[in-house]
Amino acid sequence: MTPPHRVVVLALDGVYPFELGIPNRVFGTARSRYEVLTCSADGEPVTTSADFSVAVGHGPEVLATADTVVLPPFDISLVRRGLPPKLEAALAAVPPGTRIVSICTGAFVLAAAGRLDGRRATTHWALADTFRAWFPAVHLDPDVLFVDDGDLLTSAGAASGVDVCLHVVRQDHGTAVANDVARACVVPPWRDGGQAQYIQHPVPEEQANGTSATRHWALERLHEPLSLAELAGHARMSLRTFARRFNEEVGTSPGRWLIQQRIARARHLLETTDLAVDDVAAQVGFATGTSLREHLHAAIGVTPLAYRRTFRGAGVE
């Protein structure tokens, strides 16, 4: 039998207890596909942001055996531009090419170690200005819930740790497994939009109906063209008001959101059906199979056939 994928969680002093438990909860729910170990930089117990400490099961030596390393966030007041020597040494033990996932302030650790230079990344929106000032070589995007930059994944605050861990499960084992994990954890398998929807605006928003009902309506009609005018008409708003309110609620434009939903639906059909690429395209609202190929490649860097082979076996045509 193939050994389970080893996930090592590196707990730091001041760690937030909720986020510390996310990797074990998400990856541990994926049955025997993952093994989750927790360590500290020196093998000693770590303080938390609460009124208790945590005794970890392992020292930094397990980092050398990891397939994936997760850096949970820690108390904002403990964020520094540099790394303590023990933490620097622990990170140096992580083999090159190992997938590393950070949650919230964990991105500061990766940036301080120089691992994010020239790479795309995110962190909690409230710390974006500090992050940019300290690490100008990093291409920070504070508007998204997480960034997948190959072997380095960074996510925003708190619950976005669930989002990025589910994304890893989805990339490793497909939509069906990720959806099963999400159901078991009683969380949505995918959250729309980015951090913009959680940032408090200085001016109170107008009291009016939102765009949620229209989004549900659109999801039932992805096979249709669905113009901005149709969406605004369903919401009974002007084009300008609808576009503004949609972006405030979801964190992205209606057009970009539709493409994201169509790609997500197409991935599910590629994983679970034998439909031809043109038929998949028609069911999700892309005009042609060529259009689907272009959008899928732009989103995840592979063709529909390559994606299907990944999750259904090399014999699939």
N, C-alpha and C positions, 0 to 999 in steps of 0.2 A: 504493500500500500504506500501511496505517496504521503510523506509526512505533512502535517498541517502547516500552513503558512504561519511563521512565528512573528507576532506583533509584540514589540517591547515598548512599554510605556515608561518614559523617563520623568519621574516626579521630582519637582524642584521645591525648595522651601517657599512657603506662601501659596502653594497650589490650591486652586479652587476645588473643593470636594466634588461638586456636581460634575465638572468637566473631567476630573480625574477618573470618574467611573464610566464615562461615555465609551471609550474603546472596548472595555470588557463587556459592557452591555450590548453594544452593536455587534462586534466581531464574535463575541461569545454566543450570540443568538444564532449565528450562521452554522449551527451544529458543529461538526468536527472539522470544518474547513480551516479554522484558525486556532492558534494557541496564543493566549495573551499572558504575558509576564510583566510585572511591574518592578522597576528598580529605581534607585536613587544614584546620584553622582558619586557617592562614597559608600553605599550599602547601609547607611545609617537611617533611622527614622527621619521623616520630614515634617516640618510644621505645615499647617494649612492656614487658609484665610479665616477659618472658623476657630473655635476654642478647643481644638483637639489636634493631636499629631497622628501621623500614619506610619506604622511599621511596615516597610516594604519587604517583599520576599526575596529580593536579589540585589546584588551589587552591580557596578557598571560593566563587569565582565560579560554579562549577557547581551550587551549591545553589539558585541562582535558577532553574535549568532543570529541577529535579527534579519528578517526579510523586510519588515516595515518598522520604523521607529515613530512613535507618537509623542509630541511635546505638548502636554496640557498647559493651560495658562496659569499664571500665578499673580498674586496681589500686585495691582498697578503701582503701588507705592514702592515696590521692590524692583521695578524695571530700571535697568542700568544700560549705559552704552557699551560697556565691556563685559567680559565673562570672568567669573571666579576661576582660579586655576584648576580646581577639581572638576568643574563643569566643562572647561575647555578640554581637559584630558579625557573625560568621558565621551565627548562628542568625537574626539579624534579616534576613538576605538570603533566607530561606526564604519564599516567597509564602504569604499567608494561604490556608488551606484545603488546603494540601499535606499528604498523609498522612505522619505521622511515627511511626516504630516505634523503641522503645527496648528494649534487652536488659539485664537486671540493673541495674547501677549507672548505666546510661544514663538511667534514670528520674530520678536526682538532677539531671541537667543540665536536663531538661525542667521539673522542679519549681522549680529555682533561677531559671529563665527566666520563671516564672509561668504556664507553659502548662498546668499540671495543676490549677490552682486551681479548686475546685468540680467536678472530674472524678474518675472512678474510675480507679485505677491499681494496679499491683503492682510489686514489686521482689524481690530475694532475701530470703527469710524471715529470714536472720541480720541484715539491716540494717533490719528493719521498725521497731523501736523508735526508732532514730536518725532514720529518715525521718519518722515521725509527729511527733517532737519538733521537727524542723526545718521541716516543711511541714504544719502542722495543717489548712490549707485544702484539702488533697487527701484524697479518700476512698480510703484505702489498703485493699486486700484482699490480705494476704500469703499467703492459702491457695490461690491459683489459679496455674496455670502462665502464663497471660497474660490480659490484659484488653483487649477490643476496645471502645473508646469512640468509635467513629466514625472521625474523622480522626486520633485519637491512640491508638496501641496500645502497651502496655507489657508486658514479660514478665519472668519470674524469671531464675534463673541459668543460665548455660552452655547446656545442651541445649534449654532452653525457647526459645532463640533459633531453633532449628530448628522448634519447634512453631508459633511465631507467624509465621514466614516461610511455612511450609506453609499456615497459616490464610489468609494474604494471597493466596496462589496459589489456594486453594480459593474464596475470595470473588470473586476476579477472573475465574477461568476454570472453576470447578466441581470437583466431587469427582474425576472421572476424570483430569483433568490433574494435580491435586494428588497423587493416588495414584501416577501414573506417575513424578512427581518423587520421591516418597518411596521408591519401589522402586529408582530409579536411585541414590539416595543411601544405600540400604540402611538406612532408618530407618522406624519405624512411621508411617503416615499420620496417626494420631491417638493421643495418649496419654490414658488415663483418669485422672480424679482431679486432684489439685492438689499443692501443695508439702507438704501435711501428711504425705504418705507418705515424704518425704525428711528430715523433721526427726527428729533423734535424741532418743529419749525417755530421761528420766533413770532409769526403772525398766525393766529387761530384760523383753521380752515373753515370754509363756509359749511353750513349745515345743509347737507343735501344727500341724496341717495348715492351710493358708491357704484363701482363697476363690477362687483363680485357676481351679481346675477348674469351680467352680460358675458363674463368670462366662462361661467358654467354653460351658458347658451352656446357660446362659440365652440367649446370643447365637444359638444354633441354634433357639430357641423363642420368639423375640420376638413371634410371632403369637399366643401364648398369654397368658392373664392374668398368670401368674407372681406369686403372692403372696409376701410375705416369709416366710410359713411354709413354702412350697414350696422357696424358695431355701435357707432354713436346714436344711430336711429333707434336701435334696440334699447339703449340706455336712456333715451329721450333727452339727449344733451346735444349741444352744438359740437362741431368737430373740435374746435379749440378747447372747449371745456372738458370734453371727454378725454382728449389726448393728455391734457394737463392732469386731470384727476387720476387717470390710469397710471401715469408715471409716478404720481405721488403715492399711490396705493401699492403698486407692484415693483416700482424701481426700474422700469424699463418701458420702452414704447410699445404700443399695441402691435405694430408690425413685427418687431423683434420678438415679442412674446409669442405671437402666432407661429413664427418659424421655430422657436424652441419647442412648442407643444407638438408641432408636426414632426419634428425630428424625433422627439421622445416616443410618439406613437409609431413612427416608422421603425425605430429600433425594436420596439416590442413585437411588431409584426415580423420583422426579419428574424427574431429569435424564436418565435413560437409558431410560425406558419411556413408553408412552402410557396407562398404567393410570389409570382415573378416581380422583379423590381418595378416594372411599369405599373403593375396592379397595386403594389404597395404605395407607389407615388400617388395614384389616383385616390386611394382610400384616405390618404392623409392631406390631400389638398395641394400637392405639387403638380404642376401642369404636365410634366413629363418625367420619365425615369432619369433623364439627363439632369433635370433640375434637382431631383432627389440626390443624385450622386454628388453634385456640386455642393449642396447644402450640408450633406453628411460629412463630406471630406473637409469642409471648412470648419465644422463643429468638432469632429473627433479625429480627423486626419486619415480616415480609411474609406474604402469603397463599400457599397452595400454588400457585395459578395464576400469581401474580406471580413466584414463585420459578422456576417452570417456564419462563415466558416469558423470564426473564433468561438462562437457560442453553440454551434451545432455540429462541429466536426469537419475534418478536412475533406470528406467525401461529398459535401454539399455543393451543388452547382446552381 
